[in-house]
Amino acid sequence: MSGFLCRLPVLAALLVAGFASPARAQSTEFWPEISTFVKLNDQMRLYFLATKVEESGERTSAELGPNIDFYLKPIRNVKHWGGFRLDDSKNRFLHLRAGYRYLPSFSGDPDENRVVLEATARYPLVRGALVSNRFRTDLRFVGGEYSWRFRNRLSIEKEISIRRVRLNPYVRVEVFYDSRFQEWSRTEGIVGSAFPINRYWELEGYVDYQNNTGNSPNQQIYALGAVLNLYF
């Protein structure tokens, strides 16, 4: 089995140990999601997101909305480092995204309308690994109040094959700056893998750990995510 895959549990433990701090509130959540990608041409595609948050078996919030993606030139020698056959954005040095998200609340909190602006730079490493650095800005309107949030996410992934099974394991680390608190208020670690099934869809699973320090008391979130990605 690939050495990269074998190191994933160790990396996950390091992420949690590195982010953990004394916290007074914890929650365990489940995040099911469907993501649909519709290719328009070699430089553009549409992206539709629908996800929800479940805590203790009850739906507490959701997120859905349309996005448009723009690509720059593809990375050369894709076959040399493996390539990502379903997600075209991972074969590009720079990927731009603009979108709108609606987040209804089912727990009594105000609904949220959000404008999303993203820029993701990617570069292939040795032995088929790919590193990505995503810069994202969320313009948020929650209950009529405006705020913004800046997010920076670093990812390392690799597409591998184990006999007839193809998978794309990854590790991600993200930090959040929130204008409401005027500080870096959240850190997040993710370990997961996508499993391409055919030319049009893949399954993805991951575990997520968040440490939120903006509010008092601090909050830690442990989440399990399940994603169905559709490509057309």
Buried (B, 14 or more C-beta within 10 A) or exposed (E): EBEBBEEBEEBBEEBBEEBEEEBEEEBEBBBBBBBBBEEEEEEEBBBBBBBBBBBEEEBBBBBBBEBBBBBEEEBEEBEEBBBBBBBBBBBBBEBBBEBBBEBBBBEEEEBBBBBBEBBBBBEBEEEBBBEBEBEBBBBBBBEEEEBBBBBBBEBBBBBBEEEEEBBBBBBBBBBBBBBBBEEBBBBBBBBBBBBBEEEEBBBBEBBBBBBBBBEEEBBBBEBBBBBBBBBE
